[in-house]
C-alpha cells in the first residue's frame, strides 16, 4: 500500500544532498497523479522548477559546491 506516500500537490519541496540526483516525481509521491519522471538540475543554483507540474525544489543549504 502507498499509505505513507504524498500526493503531488505541494508546490515547494526542500530536498537535501541525499536526494540527488533530483527527479520529479520523487519516490515519496503517489503515482496515480504523477507525470513522467524528469531529472532536474539543482546543484548549481540551489533551486529547480519541474516543467511538468510546476513544483519548485529547493536544495537545503543552497547550491552544492564542487558538484558538476
Backbone torsions as a table, in degrees:
resi	resn	phi	psi	omega
1	UNK	NA	158.1	-178.4
2	UNK	-108.2	40.2	-174.7
3	UNK	-67.7	-24.6	179.7
4	UNK	-93.8	3.3	-178.3
5	UNK	-88.2	152.7	-179.8
6	UNK	-106.5	155.1	175.4
7	UNK	-78.9	156.4	-178.1
8	UNK	-83.2	62.1	-179.5
9	UNK	-114.4	-19.5	-178.2
10	UNK	-70.3	133.8	-174.6
11	UNK	-96.8	-19.1	175.8
12	UNK	-132.2	123.7	-178.7
13	UNK	-125.9	127.0	176.7
14	UNK	-89.6	130.3	179.9
15	UNK	-120.7	164.1	179.1
16	UNK	-119.1	173.4	179.9
17	UNK	-58.9	-26.9	179.2
18	UNK	-70.3	-15.3	177.8
19	UNK	-86.5	-5.0	-177.7
20	UNK	-84.0	145.0	-2.0
21	UNK	-69.3	139.3	-174.4
22	UNK	-81.2	135.5	172.7
23	UNK	-141.3	154.5	178.1
24	UNK	-123.0	134.1	-2.4
25	UNK	-72.2	155.3	179.7
26	UNK	-82.3	160.2	-179.0
27	UNK	-58.9	-23.4	-179.0
28	UNK	-81.9	-0.3	-177.7
29	UNK	-100.3	147.0	178.7
30	UNK	-64.5	150.3	-177.8
31	UNK	-88.9	-20.2	-173.5
32	UNK	-63.7	-28.4	-179.8
33	UNK	-117.1	27.1	-177.8
34	UNK	-91.7	163.6	175.1
35	UNK	-110.1	176.5	177.8
36	UNK	-58.7	147.3	180.0
37	UNK	-66.7	132.7	177.7
38	UNK	-132.2	131.8	177.6
39	UNK	-84.6	138.1	-173.2
40	UNK	-117.5	127.5	176.7
41	UNK	-76.6	117.0	-177.0
42	UNK	-128.5	-17.3	-171.6
43	UNK	-61.8	-40.2	-174.5
44	UNK	-76.9	-38.6	-174.5
45	UNK	-103.3	-21.7	-177.7
46	UNK	87.2	-2.8	177.7
47	UNK	-143.0	151.2	175.4
48	UNK	-154.3	139.7	-178.4
49	UNK	-108.5	128.2	178.5
50	UNK	-71.7	126.4	-178.9
51	UNK	-72.4	-16.1	-179.2
52	UNK	-87.5	-51.0	-171.6
53	UNK	-113.1	-7.6	177.4
54	UNK	80.4	8.1	178.1
55	UNK	-69.1	133.9	177.4
56	UNK	-97.4	124.7	177.1
57	UNK	-103.6	133.9	178.2
58	UNK	-121.7	130.1	-180.0
59	UNK	-82.5	119.1	-179.8
60	UNK	-60.9	126.9	-178.2
61	UNK	91.6	-1.4	178.1
62	UNK	83.1	-166.6	-177.7
63	UNK	-55.7	146.0	-179.7
64	UNK	-85.5	109.5	-178.3
65	UNK	-66.8	137.8	175.6
66	UNK	82.2	-1.8	178.8
67	UNK	-94.1	145.3	-179.9
68	UNK	-117.6	NA	NA
